[in-house]
């Protein structure tokens, strides 16, 4: 029988959005939607698998910005308020749709979703869902790893190793604080790699990372096992290549499973269909319209005449797609065996976590069904996490990889575009000035130390890859530009205040309270590399 191994990875990341200066802030909904539609449903799927004694293993990366928000009391309380409003809207929707049995059923589905989320969030996790993922880490089902501190696109900073090191070191410290464990691997933001990055990974005791397919296929030496085995870089760090065939089964806009006609349509939402007066109480933080999360239609096809969503029909399709996914991977492994591959292939499937449940409503059900069907089959497909593979490092081909990312075009064009390239010159200057401050103030205490730590925090936040990507896409671009400019301005004010010794303590305190991530950050992390 053909034997193959699979490593499934979910990358959980959101940019740091926290605005205590406003009673309600629209972009905080990004976190609330991910909690409601991805993270909490995923934890419920894990618990059902555990209760039914279904074996499952996967790797999850959590960005430090996300763990900071998930563990923040202010955002936890605001999520509770968000759930209250969603439940209120669900009750109104059940009443509005009481004469339409199918629509009423869907309204009840959303009420149940938010009621379950409310119970789990408040009673099971006491507001902090990181406890849930830590539980499955300790049970051996999850391997948890980190990513760069603010999800910076690291190749842009390859001429500033102190900046890349600051992103990595801060992330590792944040991960240990969140989960009490060392992260042996790292998800490079946007799967972006540049030659030489492995030296900073090794310096920070990182054993492995994930690479795009073309990073491997364009390696210095031809990869004799293609993308179906890790490659060992000269310093021993392992690169796990992404398999495009398995990724495209889900990721592809044209052919991926989420585009199937019976699945729920992401874009059709009552927030754009119903009367303004009816929706106004649930449109807090915005002057116009927004997606409420109440979506009653199926994908249907390329038509505006969408059919009403049928949850039972969609779940039936989920089972078919889980079965198809397993069969396709086994068939591919058989082809590799027939082609003479000298060892069992390793199929690496990394995805953005928020694809499952948020973008693809049935996605968390698909993950659960995939594990169930794999456990009950004799497919010859075994789940592994990278740490299980690490002891085999001596068996893997050694070479050097090429510059790459999994972004559009495969390189850096999404983060270095005419719409956003202005960020780079400011971000580079911030790094240079931060390193200068480290040299000028090698040992300080009190208010000056606080100011320097906050300056380092502002540099990290200005480097987030989310803002240039949003500017490129043109969605919420005004907010993205504002965020970058705010962090640049905050750093500049601190820099000038330190130079003139005129720091405004009240203003500094307000900054620390607003952007309260990385509480143990030491500004000297930006010390220049000699």
Secondary structure, 3 states (H helix, E strand, C coil): CCCEEEEEEEEECCCCCCCCCCCCCHHHHHHHHHHHHHHHHHHHHHHHHHHCCCCCCEEEEECHHHHHHHCCHHHHHHHHHHHHHHHHHHHHHHHHCCCCHHHHHHHHHHHHHHHHHHHHHHHHCCCCCHHHHHHHHHCCCEEEEEECCCCECHHHHCCCHHHHHHHHHHHHHHHHHHHCCCCCEEECHHHCECCCHHHHHHHCCCCEEEECHHHHHCCCCCCCCCCCCCEECCCCCEEEECCHHHHHHHHCCCCCHHHCCCCECCCCCHHHCCCHHHHHHHCCCCCCCCCCCCCCEECCCCCCCCCECCHHHHHHHHHHHHHHHHHHHHHHHHHHHHCCCCCCCEEEEEEEHHHECCCECCHHHHHHHHHHHHHHCCCCEEECCHHHHHCCHHHCCECCCCCECCCCCCCCCCCCCCCCCHHHHHHHHHHHHHHHHHHHCCCCCHHHHHHHHHHHHHHHHHCEHHHHHHHHHCCCHHHHHHHHHHHHHHHHHHHHHHHHCCCCHHHHHHHHHHCCCCCCCCHHHHCCCC
